[in-house]
């Protein structure tokens, strides 16, 4: 099967590497050096434009920062739309927004192209291991077609509803991640300042009801050790919380907690910049509190 993958970023590249093992893979990346590096190390060919990547492909996968980049990649003389042929399937693995995806899907449907949103969770390590959780929105037939492709890098693959449902699910998940990051950063800073050992505090939390992915994995691996790898940009998490807050509004649910988390993440992004990693939010809280959570 001819599959094309566009967006070889931090998570896109390891996802695409699993597809390369199946053969018939074409890749495209805005910065062409990244695509050249990918084809030098994997069984794949590089396209020079999105249009060329889509030509002859049965399935096209996008993994870009936001739905805005996906929408712009579709347009223009060298855009995806010019290359996509009737019967093709576009799988968008971007953590995007439901409204833009519904608009993209309806524009493609009139050309005989199906669309599913299929954002992922599990981080770069999950992508490398091929154990991502994939949250899919789209019609049943398109989901059935997408599933075997997604299984190259996904372990749990759920069909959550029509187009946009996957993006809504992912945004809510990441909003909870942001709330946990902020709350744990604040709580641990206070405990350490009061003289509690950081490691003991984390171990007690992880044997109690306040535990989370942040306390069980991120804090022990990165904060306690003082290593701050760059795996997921804070700017992208900020975008996800804003999508979740807009989704709550659209659903008619009051969301004061997510609104506040959104403001705090936007402030952290403004202070730390576009390339900072999301866990550095805790570093910012530490700095303000005048404490270091290590141990
Ligand atoms: P990165 O910032 O590492 O990579 C972004 C990719 O998009 C790069 O290939 C970049 O190309 C490309 N890109 C950026 N702007 C444009 C544009 N205007 N036109 C064309 N291509 C563009 O992001 P990630 O790989 O980390 O994230 C991708 C998506 O996956 C995001 O929606 C993110 O929220 C989501 N995600 C990320 C996770 C992670 O752990 N990193 C986990 C789960 C989801 P170039 O090389 O030229 O910059």
Boltz pocket constraint, residues with backbone or C-beta under 6 A from the ligand:
constraints:
  - pocket:
      binder: B
      contacts: [[A, 6], [A, 7], [A, 8], [A, 9], [A, 10], [A, 11], [A, 12], [A, 29], [A, 30], [A, 31], [A, 34], [A, 63], [A, 64], [A, 65], [A, 66], [A, 69], [A, 73], [A, 93], [A, 94], [A, 95], [A, 96], [A, 120], [A, 121], [A, 122], [A, 123], [A, 124], [A, 231], [A, 232], [A, 233], [A, 236], [A, 237]]
      max_distance: 6.0
